[in-house]
Amino acid sequence: MLLTGCVRTQTEYEAVKIPSLPLPENLLADCRIPDIPDEMAYADSVVLNLLMQGALEDCTNQIRAIKKIEANS
């Protein structure tokens, strides 16, 4: 009869590298920044604000897409 109650086992864990998925090029592209003219009228500033808002939304969508890909991998 063997007594195993005093036997001590040690578990060792090994880190496993998971290959990362390459991100699509369109998500890695620089965010576009609208040109800001030196002089502009009030109406031009309204148009510039709309362009800047669109650029910000595009960048936000790129970041969300990257986060989604990273969360799924």
N, C-alpha and C positions, 0 to 999 in steps of 0.2 A: 504494500500500500504506500502510495506517495502522497505526501502532504504538500499542497500548493498554496496554502493560505498565507505563507510568508514570502512568497515570490513577488518581486516588484517588477512591473513592466513599465517601460517608458515609451511613449509614443512620440515619434519624430515626424514633423511636417516639412514638406519640401515645397518651396514656392514654384508655381507653374506659370510660365509666361504665356499669355494669351495674345495671339497675333492681332494687331489692330487693323481695322478696315480703313482703306484709303478713303479720304473724304473727296467728294466731287469737286472739280475745279471751280465750278460756279459758286460754291460755298466759301472758297478760299480767296476769291477775288476781293480786291480792295473796295471799300465802300466809296461810291461816287459822291463827290462834294460839288454842289453847284458853284459855278463861277459867280463871284460877287463883284459887280461893276463898281468902279470908283464913284460914279455919280448915278443917281436914280431918283425917279419920282416916287410919290407915295404908292401909286398903282404898281410900279415895278417892285417895291418892297413887299407888297402883298403876294405877287407872283413868286418872288424869291422865297418867301416863307413857305408857300405851298411846295416848291421844289425841295426845300430843306426838309420839310416834313415827310415827303415821299422818300427821300434818301435815308432818313432815319428809320422809317418803316421797313425799307429794304434791308438795312443792316440788322435790324431786330429780327426779321424773318430768317436771315442767314444764321444768326446766333441760335435761334430756336431750332432750326434744322440740324445744326451741328450737335446741340445738346440732345436732341431726339436720337440721332444716330449713335452717339456715345452711350446713351442710356440703354439702347437695344443691343449693344455689343458686349 
